[in-house]
């Protein structure tokens, strides 16, 4: 999915789902070094957890539960950005794709941070 299409999504559950899908598609194209395999596992977990925890936040039993899950979503988006930075890439096109995903993880962090500021 193109960067502009991701950024235009206002449904955060869908946007986080698309982010996780894009990460999985990106990982499938990576060189299969030992480091990339291990980093990829962590990246799949953290990118998927962003949306899973946001869904949990939307189903929260109260404000405290909501804030807890939004904080986890923000943390997982930050962790995803970290793993994206560690991936070993030699291809210019893959680097552009990594940058798009890293920007999206940063935008998700910003969105969750804004939700937290407005909710606390």
Backbone as CSV, one residue per row, in Angstrom:
resi,resn,N_x,N_y,N_z,CA_x,CA_y,CA_z,C_x,C_y,C_z
1,UNK,0.850,-1.184,0.000,0.000,0.000,0.000,0.891,1.241,0.000
2,UNK,0.534,2.211,-0.773,1.326,3.428,-0.882,1.251,4.230,0.410
3,UNK,2.301,4.978,0.665,2.401,5.771,1.891,1.203,6.698,2.059
4,UNK,0.798,7.374,0.991,-0.306,8.317,1.106,-1.623,7.616,1.420
5,UNK,-1.786,6.395,0.933,-3.005,5.655,1.239,-3.042,5.287,2.715
6,UNK,-1.923,4.918,3.287,-1.882,4.591,4.708,-2.195,5.836,5.533
7,UNK,-1.563,6.939,5.212,-1.714,8.157,5.992,-3.138,8.697,5.960
8,UNK,-3.887,8.405,4.909,-5.237,8.945,4.786,-6.286,8.133,5.549
9,UNK,-5.884,6.999,6.103,-6.840,6.187,6.838,-7.091,6.787,8.215
10,UNK,-8.366,7.032,8.514,-8.714,7.600,9.810,-9.267,6.545,10.753
11,UNK,-9.623,5.374,10.229,-10.061,4.262,11.056,-8.800,3.615,11.614
12,UNK,-8.534,3.857,12.881,-7.265,3.430,13.467,-7.142,1.912,13.566
13,UNK,-8.245,1.211,13.767,-8.169,-0.253,13.765,-7.725,-0.755,12.395
14,UNK,-8.294,-0.198,11.350,-7.925,-0.598,9.989,-6.499,-0.159,9.667
15,UNK,-6.143,1.038,10.077,-4.800,1.557,9.794,-3.728,0.698,10.459
16,UNK,-3.959,0.292,11.699,-2.972,-0.549,12.376,-2.918,-1.942,11.757
17,UNK,-4.050,-2.431,11.272,-4.086,-3.718,10.575,-3.263,-3.643,9.291
18,UNK,-3.457,-2.588,8.528,-2.712,-2.400,7.278,-1.215,-2.245,7.562
19,UNK,-0.879,-1.568,8.651,0.529,-1.436,9.040,1.141,-2.818,9.284
20,UNK,0.458,-3.661,10.046,0.967,-5.005,10.333,1.085,-5.822,9.046
21,UNK,0.103,-5.709,8.162,0.167,-6.418,6.874,1.357,-5.943,6.049
22,UNK,1.581,-4.627,6.015,2.692,-4.064,5.242,4.030,-4.531,5.807
23,UNK,4.130,-4.632,7.126,5.358,-5.122,7.752,5.608,-6.573,7.341
24,UNK,4.574,-7.393,7.366,4.721,-8.803,6.976,5.162,-8.916,5.519
25,UNK,4.557,-8.133,4.640,4.942,-8.149,3.223,6.398,-7.713,3.055
26,UNK,6.810,-6.707,3.809,8.192,-6.217,3.778,9.164,-7.310,4.226
27,UNK,8.833,-7.974,5.313,9.699,-9.014,5.872,9.895,-10.167,4.894
28,UNK,8.862,-10.499,4.147,8.955,-11.596,3.185,10.000,-11.334,2.105
29,UNK,10.324,-10.066,1.870,11.279,-9.704,0.823,12.710,-9.526,1.341
30,UNK,12.910,-9.628,2.643,14.224,-9.374,3.231,15.215,-10.491,2.954
31,UNK,16.512,-10.143,2.905,17.536,-11.187,2.847,17.438,-12.036,4.114
32,UNK,17.625,-13.340,3.986,17.422,-14.270,5.094,18.691,-14.503,5.917
33,UNK,19.284,-13.454,6.430,20.430,-13.604,7.325,19.917,-14.009,8.708
34,UNK,20.792,-14.541,9.535,20.418,-14.939,10.887,19.850,-13.747,11.657
35,UNK,20.504,-12.608,11.550,20.047,-11.405,12.259,18.659,-10.989,11.784
36,UNK,18.463,-10.958,10.471,17.162,-10.537,9.940,16.038,-11.482,10.355
37,UNK,16.331,-12.766,10.417,15.304,-13.729,10.836,14.874,-13.433,12.269
38,UNK,15.830,-13.213,13.152,15.510,-12.940,14.559,14.806,-11.588,14.719
39,UNK,15.316,-10.578,14.036,14.705,-9.247,14.110,13.299,-9.284,13.521
40,UNK,13.124,-10.019,12.442,11.814,-10.129,11.797,10.772,-10.717,12.737
41,UNK,11.156,-11.696,13.523,10.220,-12.287,14.490,9.723,-11.223,15.470
42,UNK,10.662,-10.458,15.978,10.297,-9.400,16.925,9.421,-8.341,16.248
43,UNK,9.763,-8.002,15.024,9.024,-6.984,14.292,7.594,-7.421,13.993
44,UNK,7.411,-8.678,13.616,6.060,-9.187,13.368,5.237,-9.102,14.646
45,UNK,5.821,-9.491,15.763,5.095,-9.448,17.040,4.709,-8.023,17.417
46,UNK,5.668,-7.116,17.359,5.382,-5.745,17.805,4.421,-5.032,16.863
47,UNK,4.581,-5.222,15.560,3.689,-4.525,14.617,2.258,-5.047,14.728
48,UNK,2.095,-6.332,14.942,0.755,-6.888,15.121,0.136,-6.482,16.445
49,UNK,0.970,-6.319,17.443,0.495,-5.944,18.775,-0.035,-4.512,18.828
50,UNK,0.442,-3.660,17.946,-0.057,-2.277,17.897,-1.578,-2.300,17.723
51,UNK,-2.028,-2.987,16.686,-3.464,-3.036,16.403,-4.244,-3.885,17.381
52,UNK,-3.664,-5.006,17.796,-4.363,-5.889,18.734,-4.671,-5.155,20.038
53,UNK,-3.716,-4.378,20.515,-3.951,-3.636,21.748,-4.902,-2.468,21.547
54,UNK,-4.906,-1.883,20.358,-5.875,-0.819,20.099,-7.300,-1.388,20.074
55,UNK,-7.465,-2.572,19.516,-8.774,-3.229,19.539,-9.181,-3.484,20.994
56,UNK,-8.247,-3.949,21.797,-8.528,-4.158,23.218,-8.925,-2.843,23.891
57,UNK,-8.255,-1.753,23.537,-8.585,-0.446,24.108,-10.020,-0.065,23.764
58,UNK,-10.422,-0.328,22.531,-11.778,0.014,22.112,-12.844,-0.833,22.794
59,UNK,-12.433,-1.981,23.316,-13.354,-2.858,24.034,-13.142,-2.763,25.547
60,UNK,-12.446,-1.735,25.981,-12.069,-1.597,27.391,-13.286,-1.530,28.306
61,UNK,-13.084,-2.004,29.523,-14.141,-2.012,30.523,-14.237,-0.679,31.262
62,UNK,-13.255,0.159,31.092,-13.255,1.461,31.751,-12.116,2.307,31.228
63,UNK,-12.046,3.527,31.729,-11.033,4.464,31.253,-9.616,3.979,31.553
64,UNK,-9.412,3.424,32.740,-8.078,2.945,33.115,-7.619,1.829,32.172
65,UNK,-8.517,0.914,31.859,-8.227,-0.186,30.936,-7.938,0.359,29.535
66,UNK,-8.737,1.343,29.105,-8.534,1.984,27.797,-7.142,2.594,27.714
67,UNK,-6.779,3.389,28.716,-5.473,4.060,28.714,-4.327,3.053,28.738
68,UNK,-4.495,1.980,29.499,-3.478,0.935,29.572,-3.196,0.357,28.185
69,UNK,-4.234,0.015,27.441,-4.044,-0.603,26.129,-3.533,0.396,25.086
70,UNK,-3.948,1.647,25.186,-3.424,2.666,24.268,-1.927,2.874,24.532
71,UNK,-1.531,2.844,25.800,-0.109,2.971,26.128,0.691,1.806,25.549
72,UNK,0.131,0.610,25.624,0.814,-0.557,25.045,0.909,-0.399,23.529
73,UNK,-0.154,0.074,22.883,-0.115,0.292,21.431,1.000,1.263,21.071
74,UNK,1.119,2.330,21.840,2.166,3.314,21.580,3.548,2.680,21.768
75,UNK,3.704,1.909,22.830,4.974,1.237,23.106,5.339,0.262,21.992
76,UNK,4.359,-0.471,21.497,4.613,-1.453,20.436,4.951,-0.760,19.113
77,UNK,4.336,0.386,18.842,4.677,1.155,17.639,6.125,1.643,17.734
78,UNK,6.509,2.075,18.919,7.892,2.526,19.135,8.868,1.361,18.971
79,UNK,8.501,0.208,19.508,9.345,-0.976,19.375,9.458,-1.396,17.906
80,UNK,8.363,-1.304,17.164,8.394,-1.639,15.733,9.379,-0.751,14.994
81,UNK,9.351,0.534,15.316,10.289,1.467,14.685,11.731,1.064,15.002
82,UNK,11.984,0.646,16.215,13.322,0.197,16.615,13.772,-1.000,15.781
83,UNK,12.923,-2.025,15.674,13.281,-3.222,14.907,13.467,-2.886,13.438
84,UNK,12.665,-1.980,12.916,12.824,-1.565,11.520,14.199,-0.936,11.296
85,UNK,14.667,-0.186,12.266,15.984,0.445,12.142,17.109,-0.584,12.148
86,UNK,16.896,-1.722,12.808,17.944,-2.742,12.932,18.059,-3.679,11.732
87,UNK,17.017,-3.781,10.948,17.009,-4.717,9.814,18.160,-4.391,8.861
88,UNK,18.803,-5.431,8.344,19.934,-5.294,7.419,19.417,-5.319,5.981
89,UNK,19.623,-4.193,5.280,19.140,-4.054,3.897,20.265,-3.515,3.021
90,UNK,20.406,-4.077,1.814,21.384,-3.522,0.860,20.691,-2.915,-0.356
91,UNK,19.419,-3.078,-0.474,18.656,-2.671,-1.657,18.007,-1.301,-1.429
92,UNK,18.175,-0.396,-2.383,17.613,0.949,-2.270,16.093,0.963,-2.189
93,UNK,15.431,0.088,-2.942,13.967,0.032,-2.890,13.479,-0.456,-1.530
94,UNK,14.183,-1.421,-0.969,13.828,-1.918,0.361,14.040,-0.833,1.411
95,UNK,15.074,-0.031,1.214,15.329,1.068,2.155,14.180,2.070,2.129
96,UNK,13.671,2.374,0.950,12.525,3.296,0.851,11.310,2.714,1.558
97,UNK,11.098,1.423,1.369,9.964,0.758,2.016,10.130,0.779,3.545
98,UNK,11.353,0.552,4.000,11.613,0.609,5.437,11.305,2.001,5.978
99,UNK,11.709,3.031,5.249,11.466,4.404,5.687,9.971,4.710,5.770
100,UNK,9.206,4.208,4.809,7.746,4.399,4.832,7.164,3.739,6.083
101,UNK,7.591,2.518,6.366,7.088,1.801,7.545,7.535,2.488,8.840
102,UNK,8.759,2.968,8.872,9.251,3.671,10.062,8.470,4.959,10.290
103,UNK,8.159,5.675,9.210,7.341,6.897,9.334,5.946,6.557,9.847
104,UNK,5.383,5.476,9.337,4.055,5.078,9.796,4.086,4.699,11.275
105,UNK,5.120,3.999,11.706,5.196,3.657,13.130,5.327,4.925,13.969
106,UNK,6.071,5.918,13.477,6.195,7.199,14.183,4.851,7.916,14.232
107,UNK,4.122,7.913,13.121,2.807,8.556,13.100,1.842,7.864,14.059
108,UNK,1.892,6.540,14.100,1.046,5.809,15.044,1.419,6.158,16.480
109,UNK,2.707,6.257,16.769,3.136,6.683,18.107,2.567,8.055,18.442
110,UNK,2.631,8.964,17.489,2.116,10.323,17.707,0.605,10.314,17.953
111,UNK,-0.115,9.516,17.175,-1.571,9.431,17.335,-1.921,8.880,18.715
112,UNK,-1.260,7.783,19.106,-1.556,7.203,20.421,-1.157,8.147,21.536
113,UNK,-0.059,8.866,21.336,0.344,9.878,22.339,-0.688,10.966,22.483
114,UNK,-1.255,11.418,21.354,-2.305,12.451,21.400,-3.557,11.927,22.090
115,UNK,-3.916,10.678,21.809,-5.075,10.078,22.477,-4.843,10.056,23.983
116,UNK,-3.643,9.681,24.395,-3.337,9.643,25.828,-3.410,11.026,26.461
117,UNK,-2.835,12.015,25.793,-2.855,13.381,26.349,-4.282,13.894,26.502
118,UNK,-5.128,13.600,25.531,-6.511,14.074,25.560,-7.383,13.283,26.530
119,UNK,-6.965,12.072,26.850,-7.795,11.198,27.690,-7.434,11.247,29.160
120,UNK,-6.228,11.714,29.476,-5.804,11.681,30.886,-6.240,12.911,31.635
